[in-house]
Amino acid sequence: MRYLHTMVRVKDVDASLKFYCEHFGMSEVRRIENEKGRFTLIFLAASDDLEKAKQDMAPCLELTYNWDAEEYTGGRNFGHLAYEVDDIYATCQKLMDNGITINRPPRDGHMAFVRSPDGISIEILQKNGALEPAEPWVSMPNTGSW
């Protein structure tokens, strides 16, 4: 068995791509437009998985955009997406600098949570163990839910 992808439905392709690619550092691997089914599938890969994902050898995040308007609720009903990063503090700072709320700050130097524009909960984990706890993260309260 091999993990292939996680699919999330999105309402605004541009806002989602800005979040996942520009702010979160992912790259588009492929896109499928299905006129008969009236949907678009956009597959994204994390930077460390990009080359393997292009060969369909690494998991991707599949953004599904249904062309007909539909209201999606929840975002946490399936759990969360999880990504490992080289420097959790730098990642969270970059996200904050771009107006993204850190819902659960990395107070422990190991784990943080943010939400996508569609309310999808995303866990950010520090690669190779926790960093030393540091400000402003140690004193930063939780915001909202994740």
C-alpha positions as CSV (number, residue, x, y, z in Angstrom):
1,M,0.0,0.0,0.0
2,R,1.2,3.5,-0.8
3,Y,-0.2,6.9,0.3
4,L,-1.1,8.9,-2.9
5,H,-2.8,12.1,-1.9
6,T,-5.2,14.0,0.3
7,M,-8.1,15.8,-1.5
8,V,-9.6,19.0,-0.2
9,R,-12.4,20.9,-1.9
10,V,-11.7,24.6,-2.5
11,K,-14.1,27.5,-3.4
12,D,-11.5,29.9,-4.8
13,V,-8.6,28.4,-6.8
14,D,-6.6,31.7,-6.8
15,A,-6.8,32.2,-3.1
16,S,-6.0,28.5,-2.5
17,L,-3.0,28.5,-4.8
18,K,-1.7,31.7,-3.3
19,F,-1.9,30.1,0.2
20,Y,-0.5,26.7,-0.7
21,C,2.1,27.8,-3.3
22,E,3.1,31.4,-2.5
23,H,2.8,31.4,1.3
24,F,3.2,27.7,2.1
25,G,5.9,26.9,-0.5
26,M,4.2,24.1,-2.4
27,S,4.4,23.7,-6.2
28,E,1.8,22.6,-8.8
29,V,2.7,19.3,-10.3
30,R,-0.3,18.7,-12.6
31,R,-3.8,20.0,-13.4
32,I,-6.8,18.1,-14.8
33,E,-9.8,20.0,-16.2
34,N,-12.9,17.9,-16.6
35,E,-15.6,19.7,-18.6
36,K,-18.0,16.8,-18.5
37,G,-17.7,16.5,-14.7
38,R,-17.4,20.3,-14.3
39,F,-14.4,20.2,-12.0
40,T,-10.7,21.0,-11.9
41,L,-8.1,18.9,-10.0
42,I,-4.8,20.6,-9.1
43,F,-2.1,18.4,-7.6
44,L,0.5,20.1,-5.4
45,A,3.7,18.8,-3.9
46,A,5.9,19.9,-1.0
47,S,9.4,21.1,-2.0
48,D,11.2,18.0,-0.7
49,D,8.8,15.8,-2.7
50,L,8.6,17.8,-5.9
51,E,10.8,15.7,-8.2
52,K,9.3,12.4,-7.0
53,A,5.8,13.8,-7.2
54,K,6.4,14.7,-10.9
55,Q,7.1,11.0,-11.5
56,D,4.0,10.0,-9.4
57,M,6.3,8.6,-6.7
58,A,5.4,10.9,-3.8
59,P,2.2,12.0,-2.2
60,C,0.4,15.1,-3.3
61,L,-2.3,17.5,-2.1
62,E,-5.2,17.4,-4.5
63,L,-7.2,20.6,-4.7
64,T,-10.7,19.9,-6.1
65,Y,-12.6,22.9,-7.6
66,N,-16.2,22.2,-8.5
67,W,-17.3,24.6,-11.2
68,D,-20.8,24.9,-9.9
69,A,-21.2,26.9,-6.7
70,E,-21.5,24.7,-3.6
71,E,-21.2,25.5,0.1
72,Y,-18.6,23.5,2.1
73,T,-18.7,23.4,5.9
74,G,-16.3,22.1,8.4
75,G,-12.8,21.6,7.3
76,R,-11.9,19.5,10.2
77,N,-14.2,16.7,9.4
78,F,-11.4,14.6,8.0
79,G,-8.6,15.7,10.4
80,H,-5.7,17.7,9.1
81,L,-2.9,17.9,6.6
82,A,0.6,17.5,8.1
83,Y,3.9,18.8,6.7
84,E,7.4,18.6,8.0
85,V,9.6,21.8,7.7
86,D,13.3,22.6,8.2
87,D,12.6,25.6,10.5
88,I,9.2,25.8,12.1
89,Y,9.9,29.3,13.5
90,A,10.9,30.7,10.0
91,T,7.9,29.0,8.4
92,C,5.4,30.4,10.9
93,Q,7.0,33.9,10.7
94,K,6.7,33.8,6.9
95,L,3.1,32.8,7.2
96,M,2.4,35.6,9.7
97,D,4.2,38.1,7.6
98,N,1.7,37.3,4.8
99,G,-1.3,37.7,7.0
100,I,-1.9,34.1,7.9
101,T,-3.1,33.4,11.5
102,I,-1.1,30.9,13.5
103,N,-3.9,29.2,15.3
104,R,-1.6,27.1,17.5
105,P,1.8,28.6,17.7
106,P,5.0,26.4,18.0
107,R,5.4,27.1,21.7
108,D,7.2,23.7,22.0
109,G,9.5,24.3,19.0
110,H,7.9,21.3,17.4
111,M,4.3,21.8,16.3
112,A,2.0,24.5,15.0
113,F,-1.4,24.7,13.3
114,V,-2.8,27.1,10.7
115,R,-5.9,27.0,8.5
116,S,-6.2,27.4,4.7
117,P,-8.7,29.9,3.2
118,D,-11.2,27.0,3.1
119,G,-10.8,26.2,6.8
120,I,-8.6,23.1,6.3
121,S,-6.5,22.5,9.4
122,I,-2.8,22.2,8.6
123,E,-0.2,20.8,11.1
124,I,3.3,22.0,10.7
125,L,6.0,19.8,12.4
126,Q,9.7,20.6,12.9
127,K,11.9,18.2,11.1
128,N,14.4,16.2,13.2
129,G,13.0,17.0,16.6
130,A,12.0,20.1,18.4
131,L,13.8,23.5,18.3
132,E,14.6,25.2,21.6
133,P,11.4,27.1,22.8
134,A,11.7,30.7,21.9
135,E,9.8,34.0,21.9
136,P,7.5,35.3,20.6
137,W,6.2,31.8,20.2
138,V,6.4,30.7,23.8
139,S,4.1,33.5,25.0
140,M,1.7,33.5,22.0
141,P,-1.8,32.3,22.8
142,N,-3.9,30.0,20.6
143,T,-6.2,31.8,18.2
144,G,-9.5,30.2,17.1
145,S,-9.5,26.4,16.5
146,W,-7.5,24.1,14.4
